[in-house]
Amino acid sequence: MNILLLLYWEFCKIGLFCVGGGYASLPWIQAAVVDDYHWITMTEFIDIFTISQMTPGPIGINAATFVGTKIAGTLGAIVATLGFVTPSLILCLLITYLMKKYGELSAIKGTLNGLRPAVVALICTAGLSFIWLSVWNTESVPTNFADFDIKGIIILVIAMIAVKKKVSVITLLFGSGVAGLVLGLLM
């Protein structure tokens, strides 16, 4: 299959099933681009996610754009991004029509309420993958929990405290980069 068609199709599937926003799309993107097609490594995926956090726009769209660029250049970026947004556009138009026509039906409200726990599970799954990689340098559950990266734990704890204190994302990412540099030089 042509790489552009494959990029469009994969990101279209991701866009269709990632209900709940950018964080919920991360496990889907990881499964396609890291696990299934091996277009990028897990480390590259984390880097793309980090860059997606620092650039304007939704995380999933930014990630699709970055992956598309890596795989097939500028045209790949356009195709992957269009693939990611196509289902949302169609679903938003359909839901808008249904909400205007049927208003407050309990079936629609119940469906939306039922999706919330699944979205939380998707976000938690992505978070655990990131924790394994940042603290144990592995893409899955560590086989030896004693073999951890102390620098990763220090930065993770400081970052969690900063998030709790509502430090801006840019400040958090910049500070974490500086902390990684300093700790790398000291340790």
N, C-alpha and C positions, 0 to 999 in steps of 0.2 A: 504494500500500500504506500502511496506517496506520503512522504514525511509531513507535508503540510496538511493533507487530509487527516492523517493520524493525529497530529497535534490538535486540529480543530475538533475531531471526534472525542478525543480523550478529555479535553478541557470542556467540551459541551456536556459530557457525562458528569464531570465534576461540578460544573455550574448547575446542573439539574438537581443533583442530590445533596449539595452542601447547604442545606437550610440552616440559617442562623448566623451567617456572616463569614468573614474571613478566617477567623480562628477555626470555625467548624470545617472549613475547606481544607485545612492543612493535612489531616490524615488521608484525605482523598488524593490530594496532589502528591503527597509522599508515596502513596501506594502506586500511583501511575508512573511518576517520573523517576523515582528512586528504585522501588521494588520490582515493578513489572518490566519497564523498558530500559532501566539502567542508563537513562539519559544523563543523569547527574548523580553524584555521590551524596550520602547523607550530610557530609560536611558542607558541600556546596548548597544543599537544600537549606541548611541552617543559615548559611551566609545569605542566601536569597531571601529567606524570611526576615533576617535582620535588616537587610537593605530595604525590604518592603515596608518595614516598620518606620524607617526614617524618611521615606518618600511620600509625597501627598497621594491620597487615594486609598481605596480599599485594598487590604492585604492580598486577597485572592486574585484580584485583577493585576496588581503589581507582580505577584509571583508568576502568574501566567505570562505576563509580558517578559519578565526576566528569563524564564525557562524557554519561551519561544525564541528569544534572541540567542540564547546559548545553543539551541538545537538547529535553528534555521535562519539566523540573522534577523534583519528588520521585518521581512515578510513573515517569518515565523512568529515574531512578537505580535504582529497584527492579527494573524490567523488564530493564535492561541488565545489572545485577548477577546477576539470576536466569539470564539467558541465558548469561552467562559461566560460571557454576558448574554448570549443568545437565549438560553433557557430562562434566565431571570427576566429578560424583557418580555418574553411570551407569557411567563407565569404572572408577572405583574399586571399585564394587560388583562389576562383571564380573571385573576383575583379581583381586580378593580371592577370589572364587569359584574362578577358574581356578588361582590359586596354591595354595589349600587342596586342591583336587582333584588337580592334576597336579604340584604341588611343584616339583621341580628339573629339569623338562624343559629340555633344551638349546635347543629352539626358542624358548621364552619368554625365556631368558637371552640368546640371540643377538639376538632382536628388540630387547630393551632396550639391549643394547650397541650395536646399529646406530643407535639414535636419538641417541646422545650427540654424534657429529660434526655432525648436523643442528642440534641445539640450540646448539652452539657457533657455527655459521654464522649462525643467527638472532640471537644475542646480538651478534656482531661487526657484522652489518648495522645493527642499531639503534645501536650505538656509533659507527659511521662517520657515520651521519646526524646524530647529536648533535655530533660533532666538526666537521662541515661548518658546522652552524648556529652553534656557539659560537665558532669561530675565523674563519670566512669569511662568516658571516651569509647563507648560502645553504642550501637544503634538499637540494641534490644536489652532485655533484662540482664544486668551484669551477672556473670558466673561467679565472680569473686567480689563481694561487696567491700572487702577490706582494701582492694586495689583502687582507691579513689584518688582524684586529683584535688589536693587541698586548695589550690588556687581557684579551681572551679567552685568549690564549696564556699570559700570566702566571698567571692564575687556574687554567687547566688544568694547568700544570706544578706549581704549588703543591699543587693538589688531588691530583694523582697521587702526589706525595711523601707527602702526608698519608695517603692510602690505603695506601701501602707501609708507613708507620709505624703502621698500624692505628688511626688516629684515628676516633672514632665518626662515624656518618653524620650525626647531628644537629649535632655540632661542625663537621664538614666543610661542611655546607650553610649553617649560620649564618656560619661564617668566610668562605665564598665570597661570601655576600650582602654582608657587611661589606666585603670586599675589592673587590667590584664597585662599591659605593657610594663608597669612598675613591678608587679608581682613576678612577671617573667624575668625581669632583670635581677630581682632580689633573691629569687628562689632557684 
